[in-house]
Amino acid sequence: MKSMTTSSLKQQHYPRNAYRFVFDALHQTQRRIHTRQSHSDEELHISGGELLEGIRLLALKQFGLMAQTVFQQWGIYSTEDFGRLVFELIERGEMKKNETDTLTDFCGIYSFDEEFNRKYSITTTAAFED
């Protein structure tokens, strides 16, 4: 996977922070799934669903209850929008896919409202520990 260049950022459809966030989620997901030191590109491949789970986990960690609001500010309203962002990066040569990866891998995986609002819980146990 190539890093983002200034010229490719000028062609972006989403805000710069959205692309950075997806790359951060990709790298964290790869580290979480693949624990060995050296891997080929094929071994580091993750599915659309795995990336979306990484996006969900990172969003909860970084943004908490504001995750859905941040995504909306970026023009991202569904998991399919993340798929569009990823496939834009693939078209620009900044991410790779295998022959079975499609945009539909990102469609309807989870509801932002459900994952970032309804299921969100604040843990206060650490505040009350001695």
C-alpha positions as a printed Julia matrix, in Angstrom:
130×3 Matrix{Float64}:
   0.0     0.0    0.0
   1.29    3.41  -0.93
   1.15    6.44   1.32
  -1.0     9.39   0.33
   0.65   12.1   -1.73
  -0.17   15.78  -1.96
  -1.26   15.45  -5.59
  -3.69   12.63  -4.8
  -5.19   14.59  -1.91
  -6.22   17.32  -4.38
  -8.42   14.76  -6.18
 -10.22   13.59  -3.08
 -13.98   13.37  -2.73
 -13.96   13.28   1.09
 -12.09   15.5    3.57
  -8.44   14.69   4.18
  -9.13   13.54   7.75
 -11.53   10.86   6.5
  -8.77    9.27   4.39
  -6.29    9.47   7.26
  -8.82    7.87   9.58
  -9.41    4.97   7.17
  -5.66    4.39   6.82
  -5.3     4.43  10.61
  -8.16    1.93  10.93
  -6.61   -0.23   8.21
  -3.22   -0.34   9.93
  -4.71   -1.02  13.36
  -6.9    -3.77  11.95
  -3.96   -5.38  10.18
  -1.96   -5.32  13.43
  -4.89   -6.75  15.38
  -5.52   -9.57  12.9
  -1.98  -10.36  11.76
   0.4   -10.78  14.66
   3.52  -12.07  12.9
   6.35   -9.7   11.98
   6.74  -10.11   8.2
   3.89  -10.58   5.79
   3.37  -10.42   2.06
   0.72   -8.05   0.71
  -1.65  -11.0    0.3
  -1.17  -12.07   3.92
  -1.93   -8.53   5.14
  -5.17   -8.36   3.15
  -8.27   -7.75   5.2
 -11.86   -7.94   4.04
 -14.29   -5.06   3.8
 -16.11   -6.36   6.87
 -12.88   -6.58   8.85
 -11.97   -3.02   7.87
 -15.42   -1.8    8.86
 -15.02   -3.47  12.26
 -11.67   -1.68  12.62
 -13.33    1.59  11.64
 -16.05    1.02  14.25
 -13.53    0.25  17.01
 -11.29    3.21  16.17
 -14.27    5.57  15.91
 -15.49    4.56  19.36
 -12.0     5.01  20.78
 -11.25    8.36  19.11
 -14.67   10.0   18.92
 -16.97    8.21  21.37
 -20.51    9.53  21.16
 -19.39   12.04  18.52
 -18.46    9.33  15.98
 -21.61    9.58  13.9
 -21.43   13.39  13.95
 -17.79   13.35  12.8
 -18.63   10.94   9.99
 -21.55   13.12   8.9
 -19.21   16.13   8.78
 -17.04   14.08   6.42
 -20.06   13.21   4.22
 -20.1     9.61   5.42
 -23.55    8.35   6.42
 -23.26    4.58   6.04
 -20.81    1.72   5.78
 -21.3     1.88   2.01
 -19.85    5.4    2.05
 -16.7     3.97   3.63
 -16.66    1.44   0.8
 -16.82    4.25  -1.75
 -13.92    5.98   0.0
 -11.87    2.76  -0.01
 -12.57    2.08  -3.68
 -11.6     5.65  -4.5
  -8.25    4.95  -2.81
  -7.95    1.7   -4.77
  -8.62    3.51  -8.06
  -5.91    6.03  -7.17
  -3.47    3.19  -6.41
  -3.21    4.01  -2.71
  -4.84    0.78  -1.52
  -4.96   -2.66  -3.05
  -7.77   -5.16  -3.43
  -7.94   -8.78  -4.42
 -10.16  -10.26  -7.14
 -13.05  -10.98  -4.76
 -13.28   -7.52  -3.14
 -16.31   -5.48  -4.19
 -18.18   -2.41  -3.02
 -21.03   -4.65  -1.86
 -18.68   -5.98   0.85
 -19.3    -2.64   2.58
 -23.08   -2.41   2.12
 -25.4    -2.59   5.11
 -22.85   -4.04   7.52
 -24.02   -1.98  10.48
 -26.09    1.06  11.3
 -24.17    4.09  12.55
 -27.05    5.04  14.82
 -27.1     1.56  16.36
 -23.33    1.21  16.83
 -22.39    4.76  17.82
 -25.47    5.87  19.73
 -27.79    3.12  20.95
 -25.09    0.58  21.87
 -22.69    3.18  23.25
 -22.08    2.9   26.97
 -19.9     4.94  29.25
 -17.93    2.92  31.76
 -17.49    4.63  35.11
 -15.95    1.73  37.05
 -12.44    3.2   36.88
 -13.7     6.42  38.45
 -14.86    4.56  41.56
 -11.89    2.23  42.06
  -9.56    2.82  45.0
